[in-house]
Amino acid sequence: MRSGTADEYRAFILPAVFNVVLGALAAKGVAFHESADDHRDLIAYLAKVGHRDAGYIGQVLNDLRTQRNSADYKMNAVVSVKTSEFVYKKAKGAIETFDAIPSGDLNEIARKIQAIP
C-alpha cells in the first residue's frame, strides 16, 4: 500500500466498514435515515447493545470517523504508509469481527437496537 492523500483515505476506509455493518443490520430490520446522522447513530447503537464485539466495532467506527473528520480539514495532508497500513488492518479486523458474530447474536443485537428509544 502506498501513501495517499487525506481525500483518498477519507473516501475508502470508513465507508467500507460502515456499509458492511449498516447493511447487515438494515437487513435485520434496523431502520436508518440515509443521512449523515446514520454514522453517529450506528456508533451509539453498537455501544449500547451490551455485546462485546459490537462495542469493539462501534469503537473502531468511532476512531475511523474521528480520523476521517480530521482529514476533512487537512485536505493536503499525506497519510503515511505506516498509518495507512494500520488503519487498513484496523478496518479489516472490524469487518472480520463483525462477520464472525453468530447469526443469533446478530439477531439479538438488531432487536436491542430496535428497542432503543
N, CA, C and O atoms as a printed pandas DataFrame, in Angstrom:
     atom_number atom_name residue_name chain_id  residue_number  x_coord  y_coord  z_coord
0              1         N          MET        A               1    0.839   -1.164    0.000
1              2        CA          MET        A               1    0.000    0.000    0.000
2              3         C          MET        A               1    0.891    1.236    0.000
3              4         O          MET        A               1    1.852    1.302    0.767
4              5         N          ARG        A               2    0.592    2.203   -0.836
5              6        CA          ARG        A               2    1.399    3.412   -0.859
6              7         C          ARG        A               2    0.637    4.557   -0.240
7              8         O          ARG        A               2   -0.587    4.511   -0.111
8              9         N          SER        A               3    1.363    5.575    0.137
9             10        CA          SER        A               3    0.751    6.732    0.771
10            11         C          SER        A               3   -0.228    7.389   -0.184
11            12         O          SER        A               3   -0.065    7.346   -1.403
12            13         N          GLY        A               4   -1.248    7.998    0.400
13            14        CA          GLY        A               4   -2.220    8.706   -0.402
14            15         C          GLY        A               4   -2.620    9.993    0.279
15            16         O          GLY        A               4   -2.166   10.298    1.382
16            17         N          THR        A               5   -3.470   10.738   -0.385
17            18        CA          THR        A               5   -3.923   11.989    0.199
18            19         C          THR        A               5   -4.980   11.716    1.249
19            20         O          THR        A               5   -5.545   10.624    1.312
20            21         N          ALA        A               6   -5.240   12.716    2.068
21            22        CA          ALA        A               6   -6.297   12.598    3.072
22            23         C          ALA        A               6   -7.637   12.336    2.392
23            24         O          ALA        A               6   -8.496   11.654    2.950
24            25         N          ASP        A               7   -7.815   12.880    1.187
25            26        CA          ASP        A               7   -9.062   12.683    0.462
26            27         C          ASP        A               7   -9.269   11.207    0.112
27            28         O          ASP        A               7  -10.382   10.695    0.235
28            29         N          GLU        A               8   -8.209   10.522   -0.322
29            30        CA          GLU        A               8   -8.310    9.101   -0.627
30            31         C          GLU        A               8   -8.609    8.303    0.634
31            32         O          GLU        A               8   -9.428    7.384    0.622
32            33         N          TYR        A               9   -7.947    8.658    1.702
33            34        CA          TYR        A               9   -8.161    7.992    2.989
34            35         C          TYR        A               9   -9.626    8.123    3.411
35            36         O          TYR        A               9  -10.275    7.147    3.787
36            37         N          ARG        A              10  -10.117    9.341    3.338
37            38        CA          ARG        A              10  -11.480    9.647    3.755
38            39         C          ARG        A              10  -12.484    8.898    2.891
39            40         O          ARG        A              10  -13.526    8.461    3.380
40            41         N          ALA        A              11  -12.177    8.752    1.628
41            42        CA          ALA        A              11  -13.126    8.184    0.676
42            43         C          ALA        A              11  -13.319    6.681    0.809
43            44         O          ALA        A              11  -14.380    6.175    0.440
44            45         N          PHE        A              12  -12.327    5.941    1.325
45            46        CA          PHE        A              12  -12.418    4.493    1.252
46            47         C          PHE        A              12  -12.515    3.749    2.577
47            48         O          PHE        A              12  -13.264    2.777    2.671
48            49         N          ILE        A              13  -11.799    4.165    3.581
49            50        CA          ILE        A              13  -11.683    3.357    4.793
50            51         C          ILE        A              13  -12.974    3.305    5.592
51            52         O          ILE        A              13  -13.500    2.219    5.834
52            53         N          LEU        A              14  -13.497    4.454    6.007
53            54        CA          LEU        A              14  -14.704    4.479    6.832
54            55         C          LEU        A              14  -15.912    3.892    6.111
55            56         O          LEU        A              14  -16.621    3.071    6.693
56            57         N          PRO        A              15  -16.174    4.287    4.855
57            58        CA          PRO        A              15  -17.358    3.739    4.193
58            59         C          PRO        A              15  -17.354    2.213    4.095
59            60         O          PRO        A              15  -18.417    1.593    4.145
60            61         N          ALA        A              16  -16.196    1.608    3.959
61            62        CA          ALA        A              16  -16.141    0.147    3.843
62            63         C          ALA        A              16  -16.710   -0.519    5.091
63            64         O          ALA        A              16  -17.580   -1.384    4.987
64            65         N          VAL        A              17  -16.236   -0.131    6.252
65            66        CA          VAL        A              17  -16.715   -0.741    7.498
66            67         C          VAL        A              17  -18.166   -0.336    7.750
67            68         O          VAL        A              17  -19.007   -1.178    8.069
68            69         N          PHE        A              18  -18.448    0.933    7.607
69            70        CA          PHE        A              18  -19.793    1.452    7.855
70            71         C          PHE        A              18  -20.830    0.730    6.998
71            72         O          PHE        A              18  -21.871    0.311    7.504
72            73         N          ASN        A              19  -20.549    0.582    5.698
73            74        CA          ASN        A              19  -21.522   -0.032    4.798
74            75         C          ASN        A              19  -21.746   -1.504    5.091
75            76         O          ASN        A              19  -22.871   -1.989    4.965
76            77         N          VAL        A              20  -20.714   -2.221    5.477
77            78        CA          VAL        A              20  -20.870   -3.637    5.829
78            79         C          VAL        A              20  -21.792   -3.782    7.040
79            80         O          VAL        A              20  -22.735   -4.573    7.022
80            81         N          VAL        A              21  -21.511   -3.011    8.087
81            82        CA          VAL        A              21  -22.265   -3.141    9.330
82            83         C          VAL        A              21  -23.678   -2.610    9.160
83            84         O          VAL        A              21  -24.639   -3.278    9.542
84            85         N          LEU        A              22  -23.817   -1.419    8.593
85            86        CA          LEU        A              22  -25.145   -0.838    8.411
86            87         C          LEU        A              22  -26.004   -1.720    7.509
87            88         O          LEU        A              22  -27.179   -1.948    7.800
88            89         N          GLY        A              23  -25.433   -2.208    6.436
89            90        CA          GLY        A              23  -26.196   -3.050    5.516
90            91         C          GLY        A              23  -26.719   -4.318    6.171
91            92         O          GLY        A              23  -27.867   -4.708    5.955
92            93         N          ALA        A              24  -25.886   -4.956    6.964
93            94        CA          ALA        A              24  -26.307   -6.190    7.639
94            95         C          ALA        A              24  -27.394   -5.910    8.669
95            96         O          ALA        A              24  -28.354   -6.673    8.781
96            97         N          LEU        A              25  -27.252   -4.827    9.419
97            98        CA          LEU        A              25  -28.265   -4.501   10.429
98            99         C          LEU        A              25  -29.562   -4.034    9.781
99           100         O          LEU        A              25  -30.646   -4.345   10.274
100          101         N          ALA        A              26  -29.465   -3.292    8.686
101          102        CA          ALA        A              26  -30.669   -2.877    7.965
102          103         C          ALA        A              26  -31.417   -4.102    7.437
103          104         O          ALA        A              26  -32.648   -4.131    7.438
104          105         N          ALA        A              27  -30.675   -5.104    6.989
105          106        CA          ALA        A              27  -31.298   -6.338    6.504
106          107         C          ALA        A              27  -32.017   -7.083    7.625
107          108         O          ALA        A              27  -32.913   -7.887    7.368
108          109         N          LYS        A              28  -31.622   -6.813    8.868
109          110        CA          LYS        A              28  -32.269   -7.427   10.039
110          111         C          LYS        A              28  -33.406   -6.554   10.556
111          112         O          LYS        A              28  -33.993   -6.863   11.593
112          113         N          GLY        A              29  -33.729   -5.468    9.853
113          114        CA          GLY        A              29  -34.864   -4.636   10.225
114          115         C          GLY        A              29  -34.545   -3.365   10.987
115          116         O          GLY        A              29  -35.458   -2.645   11.390
116          117         N          VAL        A              30  -33.264   -3.074   11.194
117          118        CA          VAL        A              30  -32.895   -1.826   11.873
118          119         C          VAL        A              30  -33.086   -0.677   10.879
119          120         O          VAL        A              30  -32.555   -0.709    9.769
120          121         N          ALA        A              31  -33.851    0.333   11.292
121          122        CA          ALA        A              31  -34.149    1.473   10.420
122          123         C          ALA        A              31  -33.047    2.525   10.520
123          124         O          ALA        A              31  -32.624    2.902   11.612
124          125         N          PHE        A              32  -32.601    2.980    9.380
125          126        CA          PHE        A              32  -31.664    4.089    9.298
126          127         C          PHE        A              32  -32.306    5.164    8.430
127          128         O          PHE        A              32  -33.286    4.903    7.732
128          129         N          HIS        A              33  -31.757    6.360    8.474
129          130        CA          HIS        A              33  -32.396    7.505    7.828
130          131         C          HIS        A              33  -31.728    7.932    6.522
131          132         O          HIS        A              33  -32.149    8.899    5.888
132          133         N          GLU        A              34  -30.694    7.210    6.130
133          134        CA          GLU        A              34  -29.942    7.555    4.924
134          135         C          GLU        A              34  -29.483    9.007    4.970
135          136         O          GLU        A              34  -29.649    9.767    4.016
136          137         N          SER        A              35  -28.898    9.368    6.115
137          138        CA          SER        A              35  -28.376   10.715    6.310
138          139         C          SER        A              35  -27.029   10.629    7.036
139          140         O          SER        A              35  -26.602    9.551    7.448
140          141         N          ALA        A              36  -26.382   11.763    7.182
141          142        CA          ALA        A              36  -25.095   11.808    7.885
142          143         C          ALA        A              36  -25.245   11.356    9.334
143          144         O          ALA        A              36  -24.272   10.901    9.936
144          145         N          ASP        A              37  -26.430   11.469    9.900
145          146        CA          ASP        A              37  -26.668   11.045   11.276
146          147         C          ASP        A              37  -26.526    9.540   11.451
147          148         O          ASP        A              37  -26.321    9.068   12.569
148          149         N          ASP        A              38  -26.631    8.787   10.378
149          150        CA          ASP        A              38  -26.531    7.336   10.479
150          151         C          ASP        A              38  -25.181    6.896   11.031
151          152         O          ASP        A              38  -25.112    5.906   11.759
152          153         N          HIS        A              39  -24.106    7.612   10.699
153          154        CA          HIS        A              39  -22.792    7.266   11.246
154          155         C          HIS        A              39  -22.816    7.378   12.769
155          156         O          HIS        A              39  -22.435    6.449   13.481
156          157         N          ARG        A              40  -23.266    8.521   13.247
157          158        CA          ARG        A              40  -23.324    8.764   14.693
158          159         C          ARG        A              40  -24.253    7.757   15.372
159          160         O          ARG        A              40  -23.918    7.192   16.413
160          161         N          ASP        A              41  -25.412    7.543   14.774
161          162        CA          ASP        A              41  -26.396    6.629   15.362
162          163         C          ASP        A              41  -25.868    5.203   15.428
163          164         O          ASP        A              41  -26.017    4.538   16.453
164          165         N          LEU        A              42  -25.253    4.725   14.352
165          166        CA          LEU        A              42  -24.736    3.364   14.336
166          167         C          LEU        A              42  -23.688    3.169   15.427
167          168         O          LEU        A              42  -23.698    2.153   16.123
168          169         N          ILE        A              43  -22.794    4.126   15.579
169          170        CA          ILE        A              43  -21.767    4.039   16.617
170          171         C          ILE        A              43  -22.420    3.982   17.997
171          172         O          ILE        A              43  -22.028    3.172   18.838
172          173         N          ALA        A              44  -23.404    4.829   18.229
173          174        CA          ALA        A              44  -24.102    4.843   19.524
174          175         C          ALA        A              44  -24.852    3.534   19.757
175          176         O          ALA        A              44  -24.811    2.990   20.860
176          177         N          TYR        A              45  -25.527    3.028   18.748
177          178        CA          TYR        A              45  -26.258    1.763   18.888
178          179         C          TYR        A              45  -25.316    0.637   19.289
179          180         O          TYR        A              45  -25.601   -0.123   20.215
180          181         N          LEU        A              46  -24.193    0.536   18.587
181          182        CA          LEU        A              46  -23.264   -0.553   18.862
182          183         C          LEU        A              46  -22.693   -0.459   20.271
183          184         O          LEU        A              46  -22.396   -1.480   20.893
184          185         N          ALA        A              47  -22.539    0.748   20.769
185          186        CA          ALA        A              47  -22.028    0.935   22.129
186          187         C          ALA        A              47  -23.071    0.552   23.178
187          188         O          ALA        A              47  -22.712    0.152   24.285
188          189         N          LYS        A              48  -24.347    0.669   22.846
189          190        CA          LYS        A              48  -25.417    0.489   23.828
190          191         C          LYS        A              48  -25.957   -0.931   23.954
191          192         O          LYS        A              48  -26.648   -1.235   24.926
192          193         N          VAL        A              49  -25.664   -1.799   23.006
193          194        CA          VAL        A              49  -26.332   -3.108   22.992
194          195         C          VAL        A              49  -25.747   -4.132   23.954
195          196         O          VAL        A              49  -26.341   -5.190   24.164
196          197         N          GLY        A              50  -24.597   -3.838   24.539
197          198        CA          GLY        A              50  -24.032   -4.738   25.534
198          199         C          GLY        A              50  -23.398   -5.999   24.973
199          200         O          GLY        A              50  -23.282   -7.003   25.675
200          201         N          HIS        A              51  -22.993   -5.954   23.730
201          202        CA          HIS        A              51  -22.311   -7.093   23.101
202          203         C          HIS        A              51  -20.855   -6.688   22.883
203          204         O          HIS        A              51  -20.578   -5.655   22.273
204          205         N          ARG        A              52  -19.935   -7.496   23.377
205          206        CA          ARG        A              52  -18.509   -7.143   23.337
206          207         C          ARG        A              52  -18.021   -6.830   21.921
207          208         O          ARG        A              52  -17.377   -5.803   21.705
208          209         N          ASP        A              53  -18.315   -7.689   20.973
209          210        CA          ASP        A              53  -17.834   -7.467   19.611
210          211         C          ASP        A              53  -18.503   -6.248   18.971
211          212         O          ASP        A              53  -17.856   -5.486   18.253
212          213         N          ALA        A              54  -19.784   -6.070   19.231
213          214        CA          ALA        A              54  -20.482   -4.891   18.695
214          215         C          ALA        A              54  -19.865   -3.620   19.260
215          216         O          ALA        A              54  -19.672   -2.647   18.531
216          217         N          GLY        A              55  -19.556   -3.619   20.549
217          218        CA          GLY        A              55  -18.924   -2.462   21.168
218          219         C          GLY        A              55  -17.559   -2.169   20.559
219          220         O          GLY        A              55  -17.211   -1.010   20.333
220          221         N          TYR        A              56  -16.786   -3.223   20.294
221          222        CA          TYR        A              56  -15.475   -3.057   19.662
222          223         C          TYR        A              56  -15.629   -2.451   18.266
223          224         O          TYR        A              56  -14.907   -1.522   17.905
224          225         N          ILE        A              57  -16.556   -2.970   17.499
225          226        CA          ILE        A              57  -16.779   -2.470   16.141
226          227         C          ILE        A              57  -17.229   -1.010   16.182
227          228         O          ILE        A              57  -16.793   -0.199   15.365
228          229         N          GLY        A              58  -18.099   -0.681   17.129
229          230        CA          GLY        A              58  -18.527    0.707   17.295
230          231         C          GLY        A              58  -17.356    1.615   17.612
231          232         O          GLY        A              58  -17.283    2.737   17.110
232          233         N          GLN        A              59  -16.436    1.137   18.445
233          234        CA          GLN        A              59  -15.261    1.941   18.786
234          235         C          GLN        A              59  -14.356    2.139   17.575
235          236         O          GLN        A              59  -13.822    3.228   17.368
236          237         N          VAL        A              60  -14.184    1.084   16.775
237          238        CA          VAL        A              60  -13.381    1.223   15.557
238          239         C          VAL        A              60  -14.040    2.229   14.617
239          240         O          VAL        A              60  -13.362    3.090   14.056
240          241         N          LEU        A              61  -15.356    2.127   14.443
241          242        CA          LEU        A              61  -16.056    3.088   13.596
242          243         C          LEU        A              61  -15.883    4.510   14.116
243          244         O          LEU        A              61  -15.681    5.444   13.340
244          245         N          ASN        A              62  -15.962    4.667   15.433
245          246        CA          ASN        A              62  -15.780    5.989   16.026
246          247         C          ASN        A              62  -14.367    6.511   15.755
247          248         O          ASN        A              62  -14.191    7.672   15.385
248          249         N          ASP        A              63  -13.367    5.654   15.941
249          250        CA          ASP        A              63  -11.986    6.051   15.682
250          251         C          ASP        A              63  -11.792    6.448   14.211
251          252         O          ASP        A              63  -11.181    7.474   13.912
252          253         N          LEU        A              64  -12.317    5.629   13.305
253          254        CA          LEU        A              64  -12.188    5.920   11.879
254          255         C          LEU        A              64  -12.919    7.208   11.519
255          256         O          LEU        A              64  -12.430    8.003   10.716
256          257         N          ARG        A              65  -14.085    7.408   12.114
257          258        CA          ARG        A              65  -14.852    8.631   11.841
258          259         C          ARG        A              65  -14.107    9.863   12.344
259          260         O          ARG        A              65  -14.066   10.889   11.665
260          261         N          THR        A              66  -13.520    9.761   13.532
261          262        CA          THR        A              66  -12.749   10.873   14.079
262          263         C          THR        A              66  -11.580   11.208   13.166
263          264         O          THR        A              66  -11.321   12.376   12.874
264          265         N          GLN        A              67  -10.873   10.172   12.716
265          266        CA          GLN        A              67   -9.736   10.391   11.813
266          267         C          GLN        A              67  -10.203   10.959   10.475
267          268         O          GLN        A              67   -9.555   11.838    9.906
268          269         N          ARG        A              68  -11.315   10.460    9.985
269          270        CA          ARG        A              68  -11.860   10.957    8.716
270          271         C          ARG        A              68  -12.269   12.416    8.839
271          272         O          ARG        A              68  -11.979   13.217    7.950
272          273         N          ASN        A              69  -12.943   12.772    9.934
273          274        CA          ASN        A              69  -13.354   14.161   10.135
274          275         C          ASN        A              69  -12.140   15.076   10.225
275          276         O          ASN        A              69  -12.163   16.194    9.710
276          277         N          SER        A              70  -11.091   14.610   10.871
277          278        CA          SER        A              70   -9.854   15.392   10.945
278          279         C          SER        A              70   -9.273   15.587    9.548
279          280         O          SER        A              70   -8.792   16.671    9.216
280          281         N          ALA        A              71   -9.318   14.551    8.746
281          282        CA          ALA        A              71   -8.794   14.642    7.380
282          283         C          ALA        A              71   -9.606   15.622    6.532
283          284         O          ALA        A              71   -9.084   16.200    5.579
284          285         N          ASP        A              72  -10.881   15.808    6.878
285          286        CA          ASP        A              72  -11.709   16.759    6.133
286          287         C          ASP        A              72  -11.146   18.175    6.181
287          288         O          ASP        A              72  -11.372   18.965    5.264
288          289         N          TYR        A              73  -10.424   18.494    7.233
289          290        CA          TYR        A              73   -9.897   19.842    7.397
290          291         C          TYR        A              73   -8.423   19.947    7.050
291          292         O          TYR        A              73   -7.831   21.022    7.149
292          293         N          LYS        A              74   -7.838   18.848    6.649
293          294        CA          LYS        A              74   -6.430   18.835    6.250
294          295         C          LYS        A              74   -6.337   18.230    4.854
295          296         O          LYS        A              74   -5.756   17.162    4.662
296          297         N          MET        A              75   -6.910   18.920    3.898
297          298        CA          MET        A              75   -7.063   18.394    2.541
298          299         C          MET        A              75   -5.741   18.044    1.854
299          300         O          MET        A              75   -5.713   17.163    0.995
300          301         N          ASN        A              76   -4.667   18.706    2.208
301          302        CA          ASN        A              76   -3.387   18.444    1.557
302          303         C          ASN        A              76   -2.507   17.507    2.364
303          304         O          ASN        A              76   -1.358   17.261    1.997
304          305         N          ALA        A              77   -3.035   16.985    3.454
305          306        CA          ALA        A              77   -2.249   16.083    4.294
306          307         C          ALA        A              77   -1.956   14.793    3.536
307          308         O          ALA        A              77   -2.771   14.323    2.742
308          309         N          VAL        A              78   -0.800   14.241    3.792
309          310        CA          VAL        A              78   -0.425   12.954    3.222
310          311         C          VAL        A              78   -0.434   11.934    4.346
311          312         O          VAL        A              78    0.157   12.153    5.404
312          313         N          VAL        A              79   -1.108   10.822    4.110
313          314        CA          VAL        A              79   -1.188    9.751    5.089
314          315         C          VAL        A              79   -0.016    8.813    4.822
315          316         O          VAL        A              79    0.155    8.330    3.703
316          317         N          SER        A              80    0.781    8.558    5.839
317          318        CA          SER        A              80    1.968    7.724    5.657
318          319         C          SER        A              80    1.594    6.274    5.385
319          320         O          SER        A              80    0.481    5.838    5.680
320          321         N          VAL        A              81    2.526    5.546    4.826
321          322        CA          VAL        A              81    2.325    4.122    4.576
322          323         C          VAL        A              81    2.016    3.406    5.889
323          324         O          VAL        A              81    1.111    2.574    5.947
324          325         N          LYS        A              82    2.760    3.727    6.931
325          326        CA          LYS        A              82    2.566    3.084    8.229
326          327         C          LYS        A              82    1.148    3.337    8.759
327          328         O          LYS        A              82    0.489    2.415    9.241
328          329         N          THR        A              83    0.688    4.572    8.670
329          330        CA          THR        A              83   -0.655    4.907    9.129
330          331         C          THR        A              83   -1.700    4.226    8.257
331          332         O          THR        A              83   -2.683    3.684    8.764
332          333         N          SER        A              84   -1.488    4.254    6.955
333          334        CA          SER        A              84   -2.426    3.611    6.030
334          335         C          SER        A              84   -2.574    2.121    6.331
335          336         O          SER        A              84   -3.687    1.595    6.360
336          337         N          GLU        A              85   -1.463    1.456    6.551
337          338        CA          GLU        A              85   -1.498    0.027    6.850
338          339         C          GLU        A              85   -2.195   -0.242    8.177
339          340         O          GLU        A              85   -2.973   -1.189    8.291
340          341         N          PHE        A              86   -1.918    0.587    9.181
341          342        CA          PHE        A              86   -2.549    0.431   10.492
342          343         C          PHE        A              86   -4.062    0.590   10.385
343          344         O          PHE        A              86   -4.817   -0.223   10.916
344          345         N          VAL        A              87   -4.492    1.628    9.704
345          346        CA          VAL        A              87   -5.930    1.898    9.580
346          347         C          VAL        A              87   -6.603    0.802    8.752
347          348         O          VAL        A              87   -7.708    0.367    9.075
348          349         N          TYR        A              88   -5.940    0.363    7.695
349          350        CA          TYR        A              88   -6.474   -0.720    6.876
350          351         C          TYR        A              88   -6.660   -1.983    7.717
351          352         O          TYR        A              88   -7.708   -2.627    7.653
352          353         N          LYS        A              89   -5.650   -2.333    8.497
353          354        CA          LYS        A              89   -5.736   -3.533    9.333
354          355         C          LYS        A              89   -6.824   -3.390   10.386
355          356         O          LYS        A              89   -7.533   -4.352   10.682
356          357         N          LYS        A              90   -6.960   -2.212   10.947
357          358        CA          LYS        A              90   -7.997   -1.965   11.946
358          359         C          LYS        A              90   -9.390   -2.121   11.319
359          360         O          LYS        A              90  -10.270   -2.755   11.902
360          361         N          ALA        A              91   -9.581   -1.544   10.143
361          362        CA          ALA        A              91  -10.861   -1.654    9.444
362          363         C          ALA        A              91  -11.145   -3.102    9.042
363          364         O          ALA        A              91  -12.261   -3.593    9.212
364          365         N          LYS        A              92  -10.143   -3.769    8.514
365          366        CA          LYS        A              92  -10.296   -5.178    8.107
366          367         C          LYS        A              92  -10.626   -6.040    9.312
367          368         O          LYS        A              92  -11.473   -6.929    9.227
368          369         N          GLY        A              93   -9.962   -5.785   10.437
369          370        CA          GLY        A              93  -10.244   -6.535   11.661
370          371         C          GLY        A              93  -11.657   -6.321   12.148
371          372         O          GLY        A              93  -12.293   -7.256   12.633
372          373         N          ALA        A              94  -12.163   -5.101   12.026
373          374        CA          ALA        A              94  -13.542   -4.817   12.440
374          375         C          ALA        A              94  -14.542   -5.576   11.565
375          376         O          ALA        A              94  -15.526   -6.123   12.064
376          377         N          ILE        A              95  -14.282   -5.603   10.271
377          378        CA          ILE        A              95  -15.175   -6.345    9.364
378          379         C          ILE        A              95  -15.108   -7.843    9.667
379          380         O          ILE        A              95  -16.141   -8.512    9.696
380          381         N          GLU        A              96  -13.913   -8.370    9.891
381          382        CA          GLU        A              96  -13.777   -9.792   10.222
382          383         C          GLU        A              96  -14.471  -10.118   11.540
383          384         O          GLU        A              96  -15.114  -11.161   11.664
384          385         N          THR        A              97  -14.343   -9.234   12.521
385          386        CA          THR        A              97  -15.024   -9.432   13.806
386          387         C          THR        A              97  -16.530   -9.423   13.601
387          388         O          THR        A              97  -17.239  -10.259   14.161
388          389         N          PHE        A              98  -17.018   -8.493   12.809
389          390        CA          PHE        A              98  -18.456   -8.419   12.536
390          391         C          PHE        A              98  -18.943   -9.679   11.824
391          392         O          PHE        A              98  -19.973  -10.248   12.185
392          393         N          ASP        A              99  -18.198  -10.105   10.821
393          394        CA          ASP        A              99  -18.585  -11.303   10.065
394          395         C          ASP        A              99  -18.594  -12.560   10.938
395          396         O          ASP        A              99  -19.306  -13.519   10.641
396          397         N          ALA        A             100  -17.808  -12.553   12.006
397          398        CA          ALA        A             100  -17.725  -13.721   12.893
398          399         C          ALA        A             100  -18.813  -13.740   13.974
399          400         O          ALA        A             100  -18.931  -14.720   14.710
400          401         N          ILE        A             101  -19.596  -12.682   14.076
401          402        CA          ILE        A             101  -20.675  -12.672   15.067
402          403         C          ILE        A             101  -21.707  -13.704   14.652
403          404         O          ILE        A             101  -22.206  -13.660   13.528
404          405         N          PRO        A             102  -22.035  -14.636   15.543
405          406        CA          PRO        A             102  -23.033  -15.661   15.201
406          407         C          PRO        A             102  -24.377  -15.025   14.835
407          408         O          PRO        A             102  -24.743  -13.969   15.351
408          409         N          SER        A             103  -25.087  -15.681   13.950
409          410        CA          SER        A             103  -26.369  -15.172   13.461
410          411         C          SER        A             103  -27.342  -14.852   14.598
411          412         O          SER        A             103  -28.020  -13.825   14.575
412          413         N          GLY        A             104  -27.403  -15.733   15.583
413          414        CA          GLY        A             104  -28.301  -15.490   16.715
414          415         C          GLY        A             104  -27.923  -14.236   17.483
415          416         O          GLY        A             104  -28.793  -13.479   17.914
416          417         N          ASP        A             105  -26.624  -14.016   17.656
417          418        CA          ASP        A             105  -26.153  -12.800   18.326
418          419         C          ASP        A             105  -26.495  -11.570   17.499
419          420         O          ASP        A             105  -26.909  -10.547   18.044
420          421         N          LEU        A             106  -26.322  -11.666   16.183
421          422        CA          LEU        A             106  -26.633  -10.531   15.328
422          423         C          LEU        A             106  -28.125  -10.200   15.386
423          424         O          LEU        A             106  -28.508   -9.031   15.400
424          425         N          ASN        A             107  -28.958  -11.235   15.418
425          426        CA          ASN        A             107  -30.397  -11.003   15.566
426          427         C          ASN        A             107  -30.702  -10.298   16.875
427          428         O          ASN        A             107  -31.537   -9.394   16.916
428          429         N          GLU        A             108  -30.029  -10.706   17.949
429          430        CA          GLU        A             108  -30.231  -10.088   19.256
430          431         C          GLU        A             108  -29.726   -8.648   19.269
431          432         O          GLU        A             108  -30.359   -7.775   19.864
432          433         N          ILE        A             109  -28.613   -8.398   18.630
433          434        CA          ILE        A             109  -28.088   -7.031   18.519
434          435         C          ILE        A             109  -29.110   -6.159   17.791
435          436         O          ILE        A             109  -29.422   -5.058   18.244
436          437         N          ALA        A             110  -29.627   -6.644   16.672
437          438        CA          ALA        A             110  -30.621   -5.888   15.918
438          439         C          ALA        A             110  -31.867   -5.644   16.759
439          440         O          ALA        A             110  -32.416   -4.542   16.741
440          441         N          ARG        A             111  -32.322   -6.659   17.498
441          442        CA          ARG        A             111  -33.507   -6.500   18.350
442          443         C          ARG        A             111  -33.279   -5.417   19.399
443          444         O          ARG        A             111  -34.145   -4.574   19.635
444          445         N          LYS        A             112  -32.100   -5.451   20.028
445          446        CA          LYS        A             112  -31.787   -4.452   21.056
446          447         C          LYS        A             112  -31.698   -3.047   20.473
447          448         O          LYS        A             112  -32.137   -2.081   21.098
448          449         N          ILE        A             113  -31.132   -2.936   19.279
449          450        CA          ILE        A             113  -31.065   -1.612   18.624
450          451         C          ILE        A             113  -32.476   -1.111   18.348
451          452         O          ILE        A             113  -32.774    0.062   18.575
452          453         N          GLN        A             114  -33.338   -1.985   17.862
453          454        CA          GLN        A             114  -34.705   -1.559   17.546
454          455         C          GLN        A             114  -35.464   -1.120   18.794
455          456         O          GLN        A             114  -36.414   -0.343   18.701
456          457         N          ALA        A             115  -35.053   -1.610   19.954
457          458        CA          ALA        A             115  -35.717   -1.253   21.212
458          459         C          ALA        A             115  -35.182    0.049   21.807
459          460         O          ALA        A             115  -35.751    0.562   22.770
460          461         N          ILE        A             116  -34.104    0.587   21.253
461          462        CA          ILE        A             116  -33.545    1.844   21.764
462          463         C          ILE        A             116  -34.480    2.981   21.376
463          464         O          ILE        A             116  -34.831    3.122   20.205
464          465         N          PRO        A             117  -34.886    3.793   22.351
465          466        CA          PRO        A             117  -35.822    4.893   22.031
466          467         C          PRO        A             117  -35.200    5.956   21.143
467          468         O          PRO        A             117  -35.861    6.934   20.794
